[in-house]
Amino acid sequence: MVWRMFSKPSLWDIQDWGGFVCSASPRTLADIKQQQQLCKQLLMLHQSYLKEISHHMPTLLYTFLFNISLLLFLEVFALLVF
């Protein structure tokens, strides 16, 4: 778990932190402002991850479809040969 503190946070980490930070009960006006700032930063980080993921989705989909079609071809080929 310690190595994750030094690496790029995952989407799940951001959501966990957002739930923790944004649901905390602030005690002073400074706490409220700090909490709002942290929530905005986490939201921006979350949105950047979603953009990054959506950018790679077509590639992942094509790779998945290629793998499925390759497996079907190999299975049909194996049925014909054996």
Beta strands, then each sheet from edge to edge (+ up, - down):
end
